[in-house]
Amino acid sequence: MCNAEKNSSNACSTHLKALAAHAAVLLLTFIFIVLFSEEFVGESLLMALHTSTIGTASLYGTIALLGCLYFADVQHWDGPIGRPFKYIVFCLLALGGLAYLIFQAAEHPALPLGIFALALPICIIITRRTLLRDHDDAVALETLWVALALSSITSIVMWVTWLFFDPQGGNNFWTRENRAEWAQLIDCPEKEAGDMPICHATLLMWGSPGIFGIIAGLLSVVTGMLALAIKKKSAAVKAAGRETVKLKQTESEIAKEQVLQAINMLRGLAYVFLFVISLLYCISRLVGGNMKVTRSLFDLCGMALVGVVVTFVNAVGLDAITLASSPLFQTVHSYLRSNSWVQAALITFGAPAYVAFMLLSALKQLIRRIMCRLDGDSKHKSFTPTGQASLVELLQWDWTQVLLKMCYIGLIIWWGLVFTLPTYMILSLVRTWLVAKGGCPLATGVFFSIGFALFLLPPVPGVAVYLVAAMVLPDDKICGRTFSSDASFGFFLATSYTVVVVYLMKLVAHVAQQKMFGEFLGKYTSVLAMISINSNTMKAIRYILQQPGLTFAKVCVLCGGPDWPTSVLCGILKLSVCETLLGLAPVLLIGPAPITFASALQTRAKLMTDSSLFEAIAEVVTFTATAIAIVTNVGMVAMIDNVLQNQKDKLAAYSDNQAVLEVDRQANAASTAFNSATKMERLNFGMRLLIISATVACTTAGYLQLFLMDKCFEDFQVTQDVQDVLCLSCERAVVKIPGWFSIMLMLYGMLAIKAFKHQGTALAAEQPNKPPVLL
């Protein structure tokens, strides 16, 4: 009897906790709808926030408190007093940050949506660890996904009801009259432009309940999938009748399977989610949303994805995710410790952040020393243990090789950005000549020849050829009037014709690169050694490209890889031209078509007074091309990694090239001798000064082009006249004063690298029992 009453009491308590969890999620959603939507007090709150300075004060207070906590070692606070005080301080930090974000809603109306996208997962985690802490994972997640689903349905029902039934009569659709009234209520500074609604705040407040519902629905699906994955695995284990001690699988393997199953389910959700977001983006650009709205959409999506990740990590744990990480990721992680290229890239792009971190570390250590909180060896250290460990790791690097690679990275950036300028100037002269001569057939023949020649140059990317073709051939004076007397219709026909031309150009160039360059270079052992023909990665690429027919992996490698190296590699590997052309056929949808149309539309927009539609279409096409390119590049890496892990027997069947093995052995010996002779501690002052100055020069030149290119060189377009920029001191001089400075830095860097390598080779040759070093 007592047991029955106890079970009944436990069941009642469980139901009450589930109802409380539902109420917490619904209450949070309702608060956001009341405060930040047109349905309730959104306009009044937004107007009040315009005149308040509390947001700035809360930001400064939060930053100051965060700094104090960092220097006070809040992570070590413990005990009956320290632990509760630590939680209170963290709550104050969260409230301070939340207050700042809310008060910034006047300037950034999308912030409330982003706050909700982050607050909802946090609410889920807190509910799981408080109200539902006694529930197992599957039951807790089931309760939470139901709560999120109810919240989503409630939000959308409230919004739809408000749209159709206004308490004052009429409706609340997005009509011109309604949005004009709402814009006036919040004193919106943005005005209407034709039929295009551009009041940012009004649009977001109007649709916020529906967006809140979508966010809650997304999290509901995520938690539901996690609950299903965990529940299925638990049911399978119980059905098999296996005891914990007798499990053939370890707990880590079970956790790994659960995570992989959840990840597979989430992958499909992610594809759908990204597709919907992309579709919304395209619609918002084509039917009247302005750039602020589209930026807000992407910011909101980013925050929503962060919320999904937070929920997922909290449900499955970081340890399980680590078990499920890709071997490719583990390889990349190992490169951080051993590969000088990766180390050089980290220093090149992350040095400012690391310097700031070390300054904070030194300041924190100083405060610890003043407050007598150091003991043992730490008393004599200038940095905190974390900072000291990172510094020790850095000191173990081969800094000569890192600095050399930093020089190369700077030069690659410089040449990669500057090389387009003379290319555009030459093509501008060609365009001017073609306009003067007239005639689409002549222009097609001339540009096909020039584009084909550019494709054969390794530094020229195919994208540059597509961009320039779209600026030249669809011009009204060249091919625009050839297909139709109507300017607009003729432009679209000429652009389609240009797509066909550059697509054929790409295929013909691929054949030439494969047969003329690839098969010729494949005869040389040094070239085979340079591309690491015996490496597993190259064998995996070879395996993918040798598969007959049209496979996703082959398309990703051929269309996602860089133009010249990929085509030449096909020739080196002695692949069938027909098979590679078949795999390259979908490149039409990745490069020629979207990039050509986007470039042509942008060029056309610059010549029109009302260019909003052309710019919007160009932006959507560019976004689509970028998305497809990302998919192919990520797909290429994923497919290669998949072959490396799952086709080891097939890769082992490829025999190694013995001549290349010998060249590799000699190269490794030469490289080892050079690296040993040029260790930083072995170099004299002159050589140290040489390599350090070369690094500073090359890195500075690269930074100038990366961040201040418009200050260094004129922003020249193919549609402009070359004569306007061919001067030294005029306003539109092609090379400006900072540009000359970057050129001198680049030249000095190249000469210094040459001198250093010459001296390093001589030092390596002087070492006993070392082969000659040819670098």
N, C-alpha and C positions, 0 to 999 in steps of 0.2 A: 504493500500500500504506500509506504513511504517512498519507495523507488519510483512508483507511478507518479506520485505527486512531484517528486524531484524532476523526473523527465518532463512532466507537463510544465513545470516552472521553467526549465531550461529551454523548452520549445517556445514558450511565451517570450522569454528574454531574447531568444534568437530572432523572433519575428519583430519584436520591438526595435531591436538594433538595426534590422534591415529597413524598417520603416523610417528610422532616424537617418539612415544613410540616404534613402530616397529623398527625405525632406531636406537634407543638407545640400544635395546637388540641385534640387529644384529651387531652393531658396537663393543659392548663388546665381543661378540663371535669371531668376525673377528680379533680383537686385540690379543686375546689369541691364535688363530690359527696361526697368523703370527709369534708371538714371541716364541711359545713353540711347534712347530711341525717340522717334517722333510720337509714339503712342502716349507717352507720359510726360516727363519733365525734362526731356533732352534739350530743348531749346533754351529753357530757363537756366539750366545748369551750365550750358555752353557759354551763355552770355555772362554768367557770374564768374566763370573761370577766366574770361578775357581780362577782367580787371584785378585779378588776384596775383599777389607776389609770393604766396605761400609755397608754390611749387619750386621756385628757385631756392628758397630758404631750406626746404626739405632736402633738396639735392645736395647743397653744401653741407648740411648737417649729417646726411647719410654718409657722404664721402669722408667727413672728419671722423665720424664714429667708426667707420670701416678701417681707416688708418690707425686709429687708437687701438682697435681690437687686434689688428695685425701686429703692431709693435708690442702689445700686451700679452701675446701668445694665448689668444682665447682658446685655441684648440687643446690646450693643456689644463684648462680650468676643470676641476673635478671636486668631488666631495659634496657634502650636504648643502653647502652654500654656493660653491662655484658652479656646479652643474645647473641648478635652477636659474642662477643669474645669467649663465651663458645662454640658456634658452630664451630668457627675457630679452637679452640684448639682440639676439638673432631676430626675434619677433619685431623689435624696434627697427632693425635694419630693413626687414621686409616691408614694414608699414611705411617707413620713410621713402623707400624706392617706389612703392605703390602710390603714395601721395604725389610724388613728383610726376609719375607717368599720368596720373589722373588729371593733374593741373596742366599738363602739357596737351591735353586733348583739345584745348582751344586752338593751338597752333597745328596740331597733328591729329585730326579727327579719327584717324584709323587706330590710334593707340588703345582706346577702350576695347576694340575687337581683339587686338593682340594680347592685351592684359587678360581678357577672358580665355583666350586660347592657351595661356600659360597657367591661369588661376584654376581652371577646371581640372587639369591633371594633378595639380598640387592638392586640391580638395579631395580628389580620389585617393591619393597616397595617405593624406592625414586620416581620412575616414577608414581606410584599410588598417592603419596602425593604431586606431583608437577604438571606434565602435565595432569593427570587424576583426580585431586582433585575435580572437579566439576561434575564428573560422579557418578552415583549411583554404588553400589557394583557390581551388576550383569553385567552391561555394561563394567565397568572397568576391571573386571576379564575376560570377553569375549575378550576384546581387548588384554589383556596381554597373554592369552593362545594362541591366533592367532600369536602374535609376537614370543612367545617361539616356537611354532610349525614351523614357518618359519625359525627361527634360527636353530632348530634341523635339518630340511630338508636341509638347505643350508650347514651346516657343513658336513653332511653325503654325500651329493652329491659332495662336494669339495674333500672329502677324497677318495671316490670311483673313481672319475675322475682322481685324482692323482695316485691312485694305478694302473690303466690300461694305463694311457697315461703319460709317462715321457717326458718332453720337450727335453731331450737329446736322446730320443729313448729308446725302451724297456718298462719295467714296474717297479713298485715299490713294488712288492709282498715281503712277508717275506721269501726270499730265502737266502741261505748261502752267496752267492756273495754280495747281497745287504746289508745284515746286517753286513758283514765284512767291507764293504766300509764305512757304517755309523759309525760303532764303531771306525774305524781309524780316521774319521773326528773329533770326539770329544775326541780322545785319551782315549778311554774307558779302565780302568785298568782290567776289567773282561774279561776273555778269554772263548773261546768255550770249552765245555766238551763233546766230542763225537758229537752227533747230537742235543744236548740240548742248545738252545739259552739262554744265561744267562746275556747278557749285559742289565742291568736294564734300564739305561737312553735311550738307542737306542730303546728298545721295547716300552717304554712309549711315546717317541716322535713320533714314527711311528704310533701308534694307537690313539694319543691324539685328532685329529679332530673327529674321530668316537666316542670317549668317551665324548667329548664336546657335540656332537649331542645327545647322549643318556641322558646326564644330562639335557639338555634343553628339550628333549622330556618328561622326567619324570616330570619335573616341569610344562610342558604344560598340561599334563594329570591331575595333581593335581589342577591347577588353573581352568581347564575346569570343573572338577567335582564340585569344590566349586561354580563356576558360575552357573552350572546346578542346584545344590541344592538350592541356594538362589533364582534363577529365578523361579523354580517350586513352591516354597513356596509363593513367591510374587504373582504368577499367581493364585494359589489356593485361596489366601486371596481375591484377586480382583474378581474372579469368584463367590465367595460366597456372594459378595455384602455387605460385612461387613464394617462398619465404625470403625475407631480407638476407638471411645468411647464405641461402642457396642460390642467390641471383647469379646468373651467368654474366650479367652486365654489372659493371660497377655503378655506383650512384652518379658518378661524373658522366658516364656514358648515357645513362637514362636522362640526365639533365640536358646533355648535348642533343639527344634525339628530340626532346621536348622543344628545345629552342629552335632546332632546324625545322621542325614541323611548323612551329609558329612563324618562323621567318618565311617559309614557303607560302604560307597563307597570307602573310603581310605583304609579300612581294606582289601578289595579284592585286591586293587592295591599293598598293602604292602606284601600280600602273594605271588603275582606274582613276585614282585621285589626281595624279599628274595630268592625265588626259582631260579630266573635267576642268582642272585649273587652267590648262592651256586653252581649252575651248572658251572658258569664261574670259580669259585675257583677250583672245582674238575678237570675241563679240564686243567686249568693252571698247576696244580700239576702233572697230568698224562702225558701231552704231551710235557713238557719241561720247564715250567716256574720255576724259582727258588724261594726261600723263600722271597727274597726282593720284587719280583713281587706280590706274594700272599699277603704279608703284605700291600703293596701299595694298592692293590685291596680293602682290608678291610678298610684301612684308608680312601680311597676315598668314599667307601659306607657310612662310618660313617659321613663324611662331607656332602655327598649328603642328607642323612636322616636329618641332622641338618638343611640343607637348606629347605627341605620339611616342617619340623616343623615350621621354621621361617615364611615361606609363609603362612602356615595354620593358625598359631596364629595371624599373622597380618590381615588375611582376616576375621576371625570370632571373634577375641577379647578374652582376657583372662577371662573376666567375664562370657562369655558364656561357655567357657571350664570348668570353675569352677562349673557352674550349672550342667554340664554333667558328672562331676566326679563320680566315683563309690562310693557307700556307704562303700564298703570294704576299699577303700582308706581313707575315712573319719574316719573309725574305727582305721586304722593304725595311722592316724594323731593324734587321741585322745590318743593312746598309748604313744606317745612321751611325753605327759604331765603326765601320770598316771602309766604307766607300768614300773616297775623297771628293767625288763629284757631289754626292748628297750633302756632305759636310760643307762644301763650298757654297752650295745653294742656300743652306740654312744660315750661314754667316752673311751671305750677300743680302738676303731679304729679311733676316731676323735679327741682325745686329742691334738696331735701336731698341727693340723690345728686350733683348738680353741685357744690354747695358743698364736699362731702367730697373730690371729685376735685380741685378747685382748691386746697384746703388741702394735699393730698398733692403736687400739682404745685409749689406754692411751697416746701414743705419739701425736695423733691428738688432744686430749683434752688439753694436755700441750701446744701445739702450739696455740690453741684457747685462752687459758688463758693468754699466753704471749702477744698475739695481741689484748687482751681486747675485745674478741667477745663473752663473756659469760655473762649471766645475770640471776638473780633470783637464784633458788636452784642449777642450773647447775654449778655455780662458785665453789661449794664445792664438786663436783663429780670428781672422778678420771678417769672416762671413758666417752665416748660419750653416748648419750641417747640409741643408739642401743646396745652398749656393756653393759651399765648399766642394760638395760631391760633383756638381756640374763643372766647376773649375778644374778639378782633378781629371775629369773625363776629357775636357778640352785640351789640357796639357799633354794628354797621351796621343793626341792626333799628330799625324805627320804634317806639320804646318807648311813645309815647303810645297808639298803636293796640293794642299788645300789652297794656298795662295796662288799657285799656278792655275788651278781650276777656276778660282775666282776671276783671274785675268781673262780666261777663255769665256766665262759666262758674260763678263762685261763686254767683250768684243762681239760675242754672238748677239747680244741685245743691240749694240750700236749698229752693226752691219745689217741686222734683220730689219731695223726700223728705218735706217737711212737709205737702204738700197732701193726702196720704192720711189724715192724722189726722182732720181735720174730716169728711172723707168717711165714714170708718168710724164716727164718732160719730153722724152723721145716720142712717146705715144701721142702727146699733144701735137707735136710737129706733124706726125703721120695723119692725125685727125684733120688738122688744118689743110694739109695737102689734099686729103680725100674730099673734104667739103668743097674745095676749089675745083677739083676735077669733076666731082659729082658721079653718080652712077652706083647702084648697089652691087652689080657684078664685080666691078673693079675693086670696090671697097672690100667685098668679101674675100676676093683672091689675095689682095695685099695683106689684109689683117690675118687671114688664115696662115699665110706664110710667116708673118711676124710672130703670131701667137704660138705656132708650132716651134719656131726657133726659141722662144722664151721657155716653152715647156722643157726643152732639152737642156736648159741651164739649171744646174742643181740648186742655186740659191733662190730661184724664182718659184714661188708657190702657185699652184693652179688657180687659187682664189683670185690672185692679182689679175690673171688673164681674163677670168670671168667678169670681174668688175670693170675692167677697161673696155672689153667688148661691148658691154651694156651701155657704156657711156658714148660709144662711137657709132655702132651700126644702126640703132633705132632712131638716130637723129633725123629730123624732117628733111634735111638737105642731103642725106645719104640713102637710107633705106626706108625712112618713115613714110614717104609719099609713093613708094614703089608699089605697095600692095593695096592701097586704098586712098582715094582723094580726101576722105574724112580724116582729120588729123588724129583724133583720139583712137579711132578704130585702126588706122594705119600704124599708129605707135604700138598697139598691142600685138598686131600681126608681125611687125618688124621685130619686136622683142622675142616673140615665139620663134621666129626665124633665127634670131641670134642664139637662142638656146640650142637649136639644132646644130648650128655651126660650131659652137664651142664644145658641144658634146662629141661631135665627130672629131674635132681637133684633139680632144682628150684621148679618145680611143686610138687615133692614129699615132699620137705622141707616145702612148703606152707601148704600142707595138714597136716603134722605133727605139724607145728606151730599153725595152726588153731584148730585142734582137741585136741592135747596134752596140749598145753599151754593156748590157748585162751579160750576154753570152760571150762577148769579147773579154770583158774584165774577169769572167769566171775562169779563164784559162790561167790566170796568175795566182800562184800560191799566196803571195802577199795580200791580195785582195780577199781571198778566202779566209785568211787568218784575221784580217781586219774586221770582218763581219762575224767572226767567231762561229764558223761553219760547224764546228764540232760541239757547240754548246747545246744543252737540252732545249733552251728557248728557241734556237734556230731550227732544231729538229722538229719542235712542235709546230712552228710556222710552216715548215716544209710539209709536214703531215697534213695540216689543214688545207694548204693550197693544192695538194695532190689529190684531194678527194674529188671524184667525178661529179659533174652536175653543179647545180646552184644551191649551196648550203649557206646557212646564216653565218657560220664561222668564216667561210671564205669571203663572203661579202664584207664582213666587218674588217678583215685584214686588208683586203684590196681597196676598199672604199674609205676605211678609217685611217689607214697609214698615210704618211706623207707621199706626195706624188712621185717624185724622182726616185727616192730610195726604194720604194715598194716595187715600182716597175722594174728597176734595175735588178733588184733581188730576185724577181721572177726569172730573169734571164740567167743569173748566176746559178740558180737552182735547176736550170734546164727544164723548166715547166712548159707545158703545151700552151701555145699562144691562144688557141681556141678556148681552152678551159679558163685561162685567165681573163679573156675578154668576156666570157659568160659571167664570171664572178664579178667583173667590173661593171657590167651593164646597169645595175641599179644606181650607180654613181650619178645618173641623171637627176634623181630625186634628192641627192645629198648636196651636190655642188652646182652643176651648170644651171639647172632650172631655178631653184630658189634664189641663189646669189645673183644670177643675171637679172631676174625680174626685180629683185630688191634694188639693185644698183640702177637699173633703168628707171624705175619709179622715182627714186630719190633725185636722179638727174633731171627728170621731167618736172618734179615738184619745184626745183629751183628756178625754172623758167616760167612758172605760172603764178598769177596773183593769188588765186584761191587754191592752195596746194594741200589743204588739210586731208582730203580723201586719199590723195596719192601718198602722202607721208604715212597715213595710218595703214594703208595696204602694204607699203614698203616695210613698215615696222613689224607687221604680223608675219610677212614672208621671211624677214630676217630672223625673227624669233623661231619660226618653224625650222629654218635651215640650221640655226644654232642647236636646237633641240635634237634634230636628226643627227647632227655631227657628234654631239655628246653621246648619244646612244651608240653610234658606230664605234667611237673611240673606247668607251667603257666596255662595249661588247667585244672589241678586239682583245683587250686585256683579259676579260673574263674567259673568252674562248681559249686563249693560249694557256691560261692557268688551268682550265678544265682538262685540256689535253695533257699537261704536265702531271696532273694528279691521277687521271683515269686511264691513260694510254701509255703507261710506262713500258709495257712489253713491246708495243709498236715502235716506240722511240728507241728502245734498245736494239731493235733490228737494224737501225741505220748504222752502218760501220763508220768509224772515224777516218778522216783523211790523214794518212800517216805523214805526208809532207807538211801539212798544216800543223800537226803535232810537233814536228821538229822545229818549225818556224816559231810556234808558240813557246817552245822550250827556250830557244835562243832569245826571243823577245822578253820572256820572263827574266832570264838571266841578265839581259841588258838593262831591263827596267829596275831589277833589284840592285844592280851595281850603281845605277844613276841615283836611285832613291837613297841608297846607303851613303853615297858620296855627298849628297846634297841635304842631309839631315840638318835642320836648322842649327843644332848645337855644334855642328862641324864647320859651318860657313864662317868666313871672315867677315869683318864689318862691311867691306865693299859689296860683297855678294848679298848680304842681308839687306843692305840699303837698296840694292838693285831690284830684288824681288818685291820688297815692300813698296817701293815707289811705283813699280809696274802695276802692282795690285791696286794702289790708290788711284793711279791714272786711269786704268781700264774700268774700274768700278765707278769712278766719278763720271767718266764718259758715258757709260751705260745708264747711270742714273739720270744724267742730263737728257738723254733721249727718251727715257721711260717716263719721266715726270715733267720735263720742260721742253718737249720737242718743238712745240709751236713757238717757243722763244729762241730756239736755235736755228730752225729752218722754216722757210715759208710754207704754209699749208697750201701746196699747189695741187690743183685738180686738172684732170685731162681736158676738161672743157675750157680751160683758161689759156691765155696767150703766153708763150714762153718769153717773148720779148719784154713782158712786164716785170719779170723777175731776174733777168740777166743783167745785173748791176751789182756794184759793191756797196754803195752807201745810200741807195734810194730806199723808200719806205718799205717796198715789197722785195727787197733783196733776197735772193734764194738762200744765201747763207748769212745769218746775222752774227753779231759779235760773240754771243755765247756759243754759236755753232762753230766759229773758227777756233774757239777755246777747246771745244770737245774734239775737234779734228786733231789739234795738236796733242791733246791728251792721248787720243787713240794711237797716233803715230809713235809717240814716245813709248807707250805701253808695248806696242808691237816690237819696237827696237830693243827695249829693255828685256823682254821675254827672250828674244833671239840671242842677245848677249848672255843672258843668264844660262840658257840651255847650252850655249857653246862652251862656257866656262865649266858648267856641270859635267858635260861630256868629257872634257879634258881631265877633270878631277877623277871621274869614274875610270878612265883609261889608265890612270896612274896607279890605281889600286892593284896589288899583286893578285895573281890567279883569277883575274876577271877578264871576260871576253871584251872585245871592243864594243863600245856603246854607240849605236847609231840612232840618234833621236832627232 
